[in-house]
Amino acid sequence: MNHVALQPTDVALSSVVSAQYAAAQRHGLSAHFVEHVAGDDGDFDIALAVIPAGAFFMGSPLKEFARQDSEGPQHKVTVQRDFALMRHSVTLGEYARFCNATGYPHPRRYSWTDAQFPVFNVCFVDAEAYAAWLSEQTGHHYRLPTEAEWEYAARAGTETAFAFGDKIHRSEVNCSGGLHCTRGFYFCGLSRPVTVGSLPANAWGLHEMHGNMQELVLDHWREKYSGLPRVAHEPWLEGDARLRVVRGGSWFDAPGMARSAARWYRERAEFDLNLSFRLLRELGGLT
């Protein structure tokens, strides 16, 4: 998994990375670290990145390409707590270990069988079950991120539509393709996910935050940002609990759905070939 140069200025990028390394030092960790998990079905490692506390403007400006009303109004959110986030989606192999160890039902099978593919055909309930199991195995609290935590991590200090700038190329984001919002013209995508860690990371070392798979978060769906928490670790849990927010877009979605601010929803028990998740590990304490 390699760092790549991004659109922001060198000074801004240096500040973002410096904040990450300072946060990691506070917790006695490396900015990018691995948690080793010993299990009955074999040992495995979880690749994590420390995400430093800070503040950001959540949502999209009125003139951003492909903007939807549900992304506004833009508002300032404070991230009071450092946290760690998986550097990529939970994989098929990792999720299979959980199922084998607990007897939890395996996801519906499909032709994609590479253990390094992101897990798919899982729903919100499944993600919660996996998080509970992983927390028990490691002794650390793993959970889905809130919507605000997810967007903050995806942006990695940027204010552009994507962490890579306002336009993307298919070498950076796996989406359905199109003539808009790209640095190179291409008419279609791969029509499938890529293995995790295949695409460039953002400044904090997170892969495939844009495209590849939609990712579940904790929040209930809402049509607009109103009356919501202004601190990132508090999810919005009012309204219809059947609808949960998903972020990041996927291999099936247009480029605009892969923007940092783009959001959509899924039924709580809905599963699909383009729906996955990554987990947050709490580091504890307010900064």
Secondary structure, 3 states (H helix, E strand, C coil): CCCCCCCCCHHHHHHHHHHHHHHHHHCCCCCEEEEEECCCCCCEEEEEEEECCEEEEECCCCCCCCCCHHHCCCEEEEECCCEEEECCCCEHHHHHHHHHHHCCCCCCCCCCCCCCCECCCCCHHHHHHHHHHHHHHHCCCEECCCHHHHHHHHHCCCCCCECCECCECCCCCECCCECCCECCCECCCCCCCCCCCCCCECCCCCECCCECCEEEEEEECCCCCCCCCCECCCCCCCCCCCEEEEECCCCCCCHHHHCCCCEEEEECCCCCCCEECCCEEECCCCC
